[in-house]
Amino acid sequence: MKAGVIGAGAWGTALAQLLAADGQVVALWALEADVVDAINATQQNPLYLPGIKLAPSIRATSAMADLGDCDMLLVVSPAQHLRSVVRQAPAGVPLILCSKGIEAGTGLLMGEVARAAQPTSPIAVLSGPTFAHEVAKGLPTAITLACEDAVLGAQLAARIARPAFRPYLSDDVTGAEIGGAVKNVLAIACGVADGAGLGLNARAALISRGFAEMTRFGLARGARAETLGGLSGLGDLVLTCSSTNSRNFSLGKGLGEGRSAAELLSNRRTVAEGAFTAPVLRDAARAAGVEMPVVEAVCALLADAAPLGTVIDALLARPLRPE
């Protein structure tokens, strides 16, 4: 059996390293020819995952046809490109979606996008607190693997489980996806608090009140509360709201320091998914009648719609209410 990974950014490369650690052959698809050449020639991905020596059984390619003999594909392309990438993938092969976000223009979650792009391919979602460099180093990690088909989910979990990588099964695909998408936006908010010097009290408040927003939105979309309180929701939220290793937290930190969103986003080769998810999430929440003031504040800062001080003051001045 051969696994494939679509997307050779930091997370995709780390997942390929995880799967190849026991000598399993892993096909790793990358868009950039220089990334393919570097991995095959030096067993390294210096552009996206520097300092990690990759397993020799990883075979990088820029030809999607080279994934045709894979029996499992982990899709790690940026959320806004997932539809076009999945359309190119071999049909009928189980897809484990590892991208976190909501598609702009449609408001669809990644599973919904993948089903539309590849109707014959079974879908699962991998989500949870996972910094790529830690997974690549073999440090202990636990994640949610969500799949509506319990038998397939168990088979996929057995394929990706490693001594230091522990998947927990769920059939709540919607909950796992919403947790991963919303936490990216909330991580921007926590980065803003850090960059603006608002203190640890403010960060803790944003995490807990942000989690309340995640829960309200998730329940409105049919997710289960226990999923949102698990690894793919609260667990991922705590991790990405606490470290500059998070691209979304780093983006927010720059905003909090007074830099513009346009400047910060133009200097990135890697993707801060929360910047694209935020306005889509805001619109979806409004349509569902769900109040998400932290998300609204992040959108205002990303759009340069109001000065930082004004946005912070507006959050603090909201009417008092029961928790």
C-alpha positions, 0 to 999 in steps of 0.5 A: 500500500502506498500513501500520497500527500497533496501539498508540500508546504510545512504541514504536508511535508511533515505528514509525509515524514510521519507516514514515511518514518517506518520506511513506507513509500510516500508520494508527495505532490508539490506545485513548485518544481524547486521544492520537488528538486530539493526534496528528491536531491537533498531529502530536505524542504528548506523553503517550507520545513527547514532543518528537517532531514526527510525520510528517503522513502519520500518521493516528491513529484509535480505530476498528479498522475504519479499518485494514481497508485496510492490507496490513500491521499492526504490533501494539504493544499491551501483551503482556497485552492482545495477545489481545483487541486482535488479535481486533479486528484485520482478519483475514488481514492479516500481523501483525508482533508488536512486543510482548514478553512471555509471556501470564499464565494460559496461558504462551503466547508472543505468536506463539502468542497471535496465532495463536489469536486470528487463525488466518488472519493470517500472523505475524512477530515484530520484536524487538531493541535499540530505544529508541523515541525513538532510532528516532523520531529516525532514529538507526541501529538494527538488529533481528531480523525473525523469520518462518517463511515466508521469502518473506513475511519478505523482503517484510515486511523490505523494507517496514520497512527504512529507511536507518537501520533495518536488519532481519535476517531469521530463521525462529526465531520462538520464539528471537526471542520468548523473547529479548524476553520474558526480557530484560525480567525481567533488566533489572529485576534490573540496575536493582535492582543499580543502585538498590542501589549494587552497582556495575558489576561486579554489573551485568556479572555479572547480564547474563552470568549472566542471558544464560545463563538466557535461553539455557537456557530458550530451548533448552528451548523449541526456540529456537536458540542463535544467535538468543539470541546475536543482536539479539533476545536478547543485543543487546536484553539489553545495551541494556535492562540499561544505561539508565533509558530502559528501563521495566524497568530503571527499575522495578528501580532503584526496587526497589533504592532500597527502594521497593515494587513496588506503589508503583512499578507504581501510578504508571505509565501505561506498562507495564513488561512484565517485572513481568508476565512474571517470574512466568509465566517462573518457572513455565514454567522450573520446569515445564521443569526449567530453573534461573533463579535471577536470575528467581526473585530478581526474582519475590521482590522483585516479590512483596515476599516477602523483603527486598532484602538477603536476596534478594541474599545468597541469590544470592551464597551459591549453591553454586559451580559450573562456568561 
